[in-house]
Amino acid sequence: MASSRSVPAPGWFPVARAADVGTTPVPVGAGGQAWVVLRLRPGGEVTAFSPRCPHRLTTLTAATVVGGQLRCAGHGWRFAADGRCTEVPALGPHAVPPPRADLTTPWAVEERDGWVWLAPDRTAQQRPPRAGADTVAEPVPALPPPGGPVLDNLAPALAHAWHPVAAADQLAPGGWLSVRLLGRTWTLERRDDGIAVAPAAWGVREREGMVWVAPGRPVATDLGATGVGRAQWLPPLRTATPAAVLLDALLGPGRQVHTLSGGFTGTWETDDLRVRTEVAAPFQLLRRVEPAGGPVRWELVLLQPEDGDCTRVHARVSVEGRVTRPDLTAAALRLQAAVSRLDPADRGRGLPLTPRDEVHVATDALGAALRTTLADLVVAARRTDQEEDDDVAAA
């Protein structure tokens, strides 16, 4: 670890040039720990925080300064200079955030000789050393992973589920198509007797206007009814966000949750809106949106985990009643805009499945149910793998 202190001062680390620190969080490292530093007011003193929001582990490099506080880009949680969480928008303006919602702050942060110095823990040296000509910033370490299991796009358990891979009308009679799923390339061919897939998979099918592939024996179920009324598919989108993380971001708030086999439903109501959400493992979402005084619309979102750093989004909107083509197109564009902007700031390569790794509040009932549903999928897939191994051994 590089050091250039003319007079050593144990516990103090140069992390950034003072001139480079403004109201945008800067990732830094001190003693092997990751932090972000910023000024909560233009020209103000430098403040340091732990690098992730405790709610959904969103990196705080994308956060903004609002009213002298740090506002997370994920769900708008706000933090004061001492790390205390002051606001959770989903809970309302008068709610008290839970204690675990606070950010960690270091023992001390100071500016000296044009450098920002950080002391993560209490040190006998009350001030940082003088900077020298060869002073360099400490290296920025990788962010620590969650303590428990994480579901990413290449999780072995995902082989035991149906996944959408292409629109059925893309596969003409006698034609073939290459798709990506779970880090592999699969070739689909429409023959007289149905659709063939290579390499061999447990199954291939057509459903809801999509071609689906199950690499292994599925342990999950499908959505029930997927909407009524006039429908329109959106052009497929691609994102670098893992499918489980993106689905979590799509859920929105919810309080009333009912567990189903392989999924769950939840509702959310306001004075002018009622939303019912249904999820089937791993990545199928159906939302019924009933606005006051407007037509009911259904939003179907199907996620395809192509590679570790790539997820394909298939989405369809349906509108009940007598709907004109412009009205349907407008509904489709609203859904497309919502999906496009829900590309969360970096939260690692997957979704933490252990509740303790994140801070959940009352309105996170849908997110908590998603984690339970996916954890159950992982357990069921392992059990299926073990049963298949036992069958092979007994043969």
C-alpha positions as CSV (number, residue, x, y, z in Angstrom):
1,M,0.0,0.0,0.0
2,A,1.5,3.3,-1.1
3,S,2.4,5.9,1.5
4,S,4.2,9.1,1.4
5,R,3.7,10.6,4.9
6,S,6.7,12.7,5.9
7,V,5.7,12.0,9.5
8,P,3.8,8.7,10.0
9,A,0.4,9.0,11.6
10,P,-1.1,5.6,12.2
11,G,-4.8,5.4,11.3
12,W,-4.9,8.3,8.8
13,F,-5.1,7.7,5.1
14,P,-5.0,10.1,2.1
15,V,-8.0,9.3,0.0
16,A,-8.5,12.1,-2.5
17,R,-7.3,15.5,-3.5
18,A,-9.6,18.1,-1.9
19,A,-10.2,19.9,-5.2
20,D,-11.6,16.7,-6.6
21,V,-14.3,16.4,-4.0
22,G,-17.6,18.3,-4.5
23,T,-21.3,17.5,-4.1
24,T,-21.0,14.3,-6.2
25,P,-20.0,11.2,-4.1
26,V,-16.4,10.0,-4.9
27,P,-15.5,6.4,-4.2
28,V,-12.4,6.1,-2.0
29,G,-10.5,3.6,0.1
30,A,-8.9,3.8,3.5
31,G,-7.2,0.9,5.2
32,G,-8.7,-1.6,2.8
33,Q,-12.3,-0.3,3.5
34,A,-14.5,1.3,0.8
35,W,-16.1,4.7,1.5
36,V,-17.6,7.6,-0.5
37,V,-16.6,11.2,0.2
38,L,-18.5,14.4,-0.7
39,R,-19.5,17.9,0.4
40,L,-23.1,18.2,1.5
41,R,-23.0,21.9,0.5
42,P,-20.9,23.6,-2.2
43,G,-17.7,24.6,-0.5
44,G,-18.6,22.8,2.7
45,E,-16.6,20.4,4.8
46,V,-16.0,16.9,3.5
47,T,-18.2,14.1,4.8
48,A,-17.6,10.3,4.4
49,F,-20.1,7.5,4.4
50,S,-20.2,3.7,3.9
51,P,-20.5,3.1,0.1
52,R,-23.9,1.3,-0.1
53,C,-27.4,2.3,0.9
54,P,-28.5,-0.3,3.5
55,H,-32.0,-0.6,1.9
56,R,-31.1,-2.4,-1.4
57,L,-27.3,-2.1,-1.3
58,T,-27.4,0.5,-4.1
59,T,-24.0,2.2,-4.5
60,L,-24.0,5.7,-3.2
61,T,-21.8,7.0,-6.1
62,A,-25.1,7.6,-7.9
63,A,-26.6,9.5,-4.9
64,T,-27.3,13.3,-5.0
65,V,-27.2,16.1,-2.5
66,V,-30.7,17.5,-1.6
67,G,-31.1,20.1,1.1
68,G,-27.8,19.4,2.7
69,Q,-28.4,15.7,2.9
70,L,-27.5,12.7,0.7
71,R,-30.3,11.2,-1.3
72,C,-30.0,7.6,-2.5
73,A,-30.7,7.1,-6.2
74,G,-32.5,3.9,-5.6
75,H,-35.6,4.7,-3.5
76,G,-34.9,8.2,-2.3
77,W,-33.7,7.4,1.3
78,R,-32.0,10.5,2.8
79,F,-29.0,10.6,5.2
80,A,-27.7,13.5,7.4
81,A,-24.0,14.3,7.8
82,D,-23.7,11.9,10.8
83,G,-25.1,9.0,8.7
84,R,-28.5,9.0,10.3
85,C,-31.3,8.1,8.0
86,T,-33.8,11.0,8.1
87,E,-36.4,10.0,5.5
88,V,-37.8,6.9,3.8
89,P,-40.2,8.2,1.2
90,A,-42.3,5.1,0.9
91,L,-43.2,5.3,4.6
92,G,-44.5,8.9,4.5
93,P,-43.1,12.1,5.8
94,H,-43.8,11.4,9.5
95,A,-42.4,7.9,9.8
96,V,-39.4,7.1,11.8
97,P,-36.7,5.1,9.9
98,P,-35.5,1.9,11.5
99,P,-32.1,2.0,13.3
100,R,-30.4,-0.3,10.8
101,A,-31.2,2.3,8.1
102,D,-28.3,4.5,9.2
103,L,-25.0,4.7,7.2
104,T,-21.6,4.1,8.8
105,T,-19.3,7.1,9.2
106,P,-15.6,7.1,9.9
107,W,-14.0,8.3,13.1
108,A,-12.7,11.5,11.4
109,V,-12.4,13.2,8.1
110,E,-10.1,16.2,7.6
111,E,-8.6,18.3,4.8
112,R,-4.9,19.2,5.0
113,D,-2.4,20.3,2.5
114,G,-4.8,20.0,-0.4
115,W,-5.7,16.4,0.5
116,V,-8.7,14.7,2.1
117,W,-7.6,12.4,5.0
118,L,-9.8,9.7,6.5
119,A,-9.4,7.8,9.8
120,P,-11.8,4.9,9.8
121,D,-11.2,4.1,13.5
122,R,-10.2,6.1,16.6
123,T,-6.5,6.9,16.5
124,A,-4.1,8.5,19.0
125,Q,-3.1,11.0,16.3
126,Q,-5.7,13.8,16.5
127,R,-4.6,15.3,13.1
128,P,-3.5,13.8,9.8
129,P,0.2,14.2,8.8
130,R,1.6,16.8,6.5
131,A,1.3,15.8,2.8
132,G,4.5,15.3,0.8
133,A,5.3,15.6,-2.8
134,D,4.9,11.9,-3.2
135,T,1.5,11.6,-1.4
136,V,-0.9,9.4,-3.3
137,A,-4.5,8.3,-2.6
138,E,-5.1,5.0,-1.1
139,P,-6.4,2.4,-3.6
140,V,-10.2,1.9,-3.8
141,P,-11.1,-1.6,-2.8
142,A,-13.9,-3.7,-4.3
143,L,-17.2,-3.4,-2.4
144,P,-17.7,-6.3,-0.1
145,P,-20.3,-8.9,-1.2
146,P,-23.4,-9.6,0.9
147,G,-22.9,-12.1,3.7
148,G,-25.5,-14.6,2.5
149,P,-26.3,-16.2,-0.9
150,V,-26.9,-14.1,-3.9
151,L,-29.0,-15.1,-7.0
152,D,-27.3,-14.0,-10.2
153,N,-28.1,-14.6,-13.9
154,L,-26.0,-17.8,-13.9
155,A,-27.3,-19.4,-10.8
156,P,-27.5,-23.2,-11.3
157,A,-31.0,-23.2,-9.9
158,L,-32.3,-21.2,-12.8
159,A,-31.9,-24.2,-15.1
160,H,-35.0,-25.7,-13.3
161,A,-37.4,-23.1,-14.7
162,W,-39.1,-22.1,-17.9
163,H,-37.6,-19.0,-19.5
164,P,-38.9,-16.9,-22.4
165,V,-36.2,-16.7,-25.2
166,A,-37.9,-15.3,-28.3
167,A,-41.2,-14.1,-29.7
168,A,-43.0,-17.0,-31.4
169,D,-43.5,-15.1,-34.6
170,Q,-39.7,-14.8,-35.0
171,L,-39.5,-18.5,-35.7
172,A,-41.0,-19.1,-39.1
173,P,-41.8,-22.7,-40.4
174,G,-38.5,-24.4,-41.3
175,G,-36.6,-21.5,-39.8
176,W,-34.0,-21.4,-37.0
177,L,-33.0,-18.9,-34.4
178,S,-30.0,-18.6,-31.9
179,V,-30.7,-17.2,-28.4
180,R,-28.8,-16.7,-25.2
181,L,-29.9,-18.2,-21.9
182,L,-28.0,-18.7,-18.7
183,G,-24.6,-18.1,-20.3
184,R,-25.1,-20.5,-23.2
185,T,-26.2,-20.3,-26.8
186,W,-29.3,-22.3,-27.8
187,T,-30.5,-22.9,-31.3
188,L,-34.3,-23.2,-31.9
189,E,-35.7,-24.8,-35.1
190,R,-39.4,-24.9,-36.1
191,R,-40.1,-28.3,-37.6
192,D,-43.4,-29.9,-38.7
193,D,-43.7,-31.7,-35.4
194,G,-42.9,-28.7,-33.2
195,I,-39.9,-26.7,-32.0
196,A,-36.5,-28.4,-31.5
197,V,-33.8,-27.0,-29.3
198,A,-30.1,-27.7,-29.2
199,P,-28.2,-28.4,-27.0
200,A,-30.8,-30.7,-25.5
201,A,-33.1,-29.2,-22.9
202,W,-35.8,-30.7,-20.7
203,G,-38.5,-28.9,-22.7
204,V,-39.4,-26.2,-25.2
205,R,-42.9,-24.7,-25.6
206,E,-45.0,-21.8,-26.9
207,R,-47.0,-19.7,-24.4
208,E,-48.3,-16.2,-24.4
209,G,-46.8,-15.6,-27.9
210,M,-43.3,-16.5,-26.7
211,V,-41.0,-19.5,-27.1
212,W,-39.9,-20.9,-23.7
213,V,-37.0,-23.2,-22.8
214,A,-36.5,-25.2,-19.7
215,P,-32.9,-26.5,-19.5
216,G,-33.8,-28.9,-16.6
217,R,-36.9,-30.2,-15.0
218,P,-38.9,-27.2,-13.9
219,V,-39.7,-26.8,-10.2
220,A,-41.6,-23.5,-10.6
221,T,-45.1,-22.7,-11.9
222,D,-46.4,-20.1,-14.3
223,L,-48.6,-17.1,-13.9
224,G,-52.4,-17.6,-14.1
225,A,-54.4,-15.4,-16.4
226,T,-52.1,-12.9,-18.0
227,G,-54.4,-10.1,-18.9
228,V,-57.5,-9.3,-21.0
229,G,-58.3,-6.7,-23.6
230,R,-56.4,-5.4,-26.6
231,A,-52.7,-6.1,-26.3
232,Q,-49.4,-4.8,-27.7
233,W,-45.9,-6.2,-27.2
234,L,-43.0,-3.7,-26.6
235,P,-39.7,-4.1,-28.5
236,P,-37.4,-6.2,-26.4
237,L,-35.0,-4.3,-24.2
238,R,-31.5,-5.3,-22.9
239,T,-29.9,-4.3,-19.6
240,A,-26.8,-5.1,-17.7
241,T,-28.8,-5.4,-14.5
242,P,-29.3,-9.0,-13.2
243,A,-32.8,-10.3,-13.8
244,A,-33.6,-10.8,-10.1
245,V,-32.4,-7.2,-9.2
246,L,-34.5,-5.8,-12.1
247,L,-37.6,-7.7,-11.1
248,D,-37.2,-6.4,-7.5
249,A,-37.0,-2.9,-8.8
250,L,-40.1,-3.4,-10.9
251,L,-42.3,-4.6,-8.0
252,G,-43.0,-1.2,-6.4
253,P,-44.5,-0.9,-3.0
254,G,-46.9,-3.4,-1.4
255,R,-48.2,-4.3,2.0
256,Q,-50.8,-7.1,1.5
257,V,-49.1,-10.3,0.3
258,H,-50.5,-13.7,-0.3
259,T,-48.1,-16.6,-1.0
260,L,-48.8,-19.0,-3.9
261,S,-47.0,-22.2,-5.0
262,G,-43.9,-20.9,-6.7
263,G,-44.9,-17.2,-6.4
264,F,-47.0,-14.6,-4.7
265,T,-49.5,-11.8,-5.2
266,G,-49.7,-8.4,-3.6
267,T,-51.8,-5.3,-3.7
268,W,-51.3,-1.6,-3.2
269,E,-54.0,1.1,-3.0
270,T,-54.1,4.9,-3.0
271,D,-57.0,7.2,-3.3
272,D,-56.8,7.2,-7.1
273,L,-55.1,3.9,-7.9
274,R,-55.3,0.1,-7.2
275,V,-52.5,-2.2,-8.3
276,R,-52.5,-6.0,-8.0
277,T,-49.1,-7.7,-8.7
278,E,-48.5,-11.4,-9.3
279,V,-45.1,-13.0,-9.6
280,A,-44.2,-16.5,-10.6
281,A,-40.6,-17.8,-10.1
282,P,-38.2,-17.0,-11.3
283,F,-38.9,-13.9,-13.4
284,Q,-42.5,-13.6,-14.5
285,L,-44.5,-10.5,-13.4
286,L,-48.1,-9.5,-14.1
287,R,-49.5,-6.2,-12.9
288,R,-53.2,-5.2,-13.0
289,V,-53.5,-1.4,-12.8
290,E,-56.9,0.1,-12.0
291,P,-56.9,3.9,-12.0
292,A,-59.9,5.8,-10.8
293,G,-61.9,6.9,-13.7
294,G,-59.7,5.2,-16.4
295,P,-59.5,1.9,-18.2
296,V,-57.9,-1.1,-16.5
297,R,-54.6,-2.1,-18.0
298,W,-52.5,-5.3,-17.5
299,E,-48.7,-5.2,-17.7
300,L,-46.9,-8.5,-18.3
301,V,-43.1,-8.4,-17.9
302,L,-40.9,-11.5,-18.6
303,L,-37.2,-11.5,-18.0
304,Q,-34.7,-13.6,-19.8
305,P,-31.3,-14.0,-18.0
306,E,-29.0,-14.2,-21.1
307,D,-25.6,-13.9,-19.5
308,G,-24.0,-12.8,-16.2
309,D,-24.1,-9.2,-17.3
310,C,-27.1,-9.2,-19.6
311,T,-30.9,-9.5,-19.2
312,R,-33.4,-9.3,-21.9
313,V,-36.8,-7.8,-21.1
314,H,-40.0,-8.9,-22.9
315,A,-43.1,-6.8,-22.0
316,R,-46.7,-6.6,-23.1
317,V,-49.5,-4.2,-22.2
318,S,-53.2,-5.0,-22.4
319,V,-56.1,-2.5,-22.0
320,E,-59.6,-3.5,-21.1
321,G,-62.7,-2.1,-22.8
322,R,-63.1,-0.2,-26.1
323,V,-59.6,1.1,-26.7
324,T,-58.2,2.9,-29.7
325,R,-54.8,2.1,-31.2
326,P,-53.4,5.5,-30.0
327,D,-54.6,4.8,-26.5
328,L,-53.0,1.3,-26.5
329,T,-49.7,2.7,-27.9
330,A,-49.7,5.4,-25.2
331,A,-50.1,2.7,-22.5
332,A,-47.3,0.7,-24.1
333,L,-45.0,3.7,-24.2
334,R,-45.7,4.4,-20.5
335,L,-44.7,0.8,-19.6
336,Q,-41.6,1.0,-21.9
337,A,-40.5,4.2,-20.2
338,A,-41.0,2.7,-16.7
339,V,-39.0,-0.4,-17.6
340,S,-36.2,1.7,-19.2
341,R,-35.6,3.9,-16.2
342,L,-35.7,1.0,-13.8
343,D,-32.1,0.1,-14.5
344,P,-30.9,0.3,-10.9
345,A,-27.5,1.7,-9.9
346,D,-24.9,-1.0,-9.5
347,R,-26.1,-3.4,-6.8
348,G,-23.6,-6.2,-7.5
349,R,-24.1,-9.2,-9.7
350,G,-27.3,-10.5,-8.1
351,L,-30.1,-10.3,-5.5
352,P,-29.3,-11.1,-1.9
353,L,-31.6,-13.8,-0.6
354,T,-30.8,-13.4,3.2
355,P,-33.1,-10.8,4.8
356,R,-30.4,-9.6,7.2
357,D,-28.2,-8.4,4.3
358,E,-30.6,-5.5,3.6
359,V,-32.9,-3.3,5.5
360,H,-36.6,-4.0,4.8
361,V,-39.5,-1.6,5.8
362,A,-43.2,-2.2,5.8
363,T,-43.7,-1.2,2.2
364,D,-41.1,-3.8,1.1
365,A,-43.5,-6.7,1.5
366,L,-43.3,-7.6,-2.2
367,G,-39.5,-7.5,-2.2
368,A,-39.4,-9.7,0.8
369,A,-41.8,-12.2,-0.8
370,L,-39.6,-12.2,-3.9
371,R,-36.5,-13.2,-1.9
372,T,-38.4,-16.0,-0.2
373,T,-39.8,-17.2,-3.5
374,L,-36.4,-17.3,-5.1
375,A,-34.8,-18.9,-2.1
376,D,-37.4,-21.6,-2.2
377,L,-36.6,-22.1,-5.9
378,V,-32.9,-22.6,-5.1
379,V,-33.8,-25.2,-2.4
380,A,-36.2,-27.1,-4.7
381,A,-33.7,-27.1,-7.6
382,R,-31.0,-28.6,-5.3
383,R,-33.4,-31.2,-4.1
384,T,-34.3,-32.1,-7.8
385,D,-30.6,-32.3,-8.7
386,Q,-30.0,-34.7,-5.8
387,E,-33.0,-36.9,-6.7
388,E,-31.7,-37.1,-10.3
389,D,-28.2,-38.0,-9.1
390,D,-29.7,-40.7,-6.9
391,D,-31.7,-42.1,-9.8
392,V,-28.5,-42.2,-11.9
393,A,-26.6,-43.9,-9.2
394,A,-29.3,-46.5,-8.7
395,A,-29.6,-47.3,-12.4
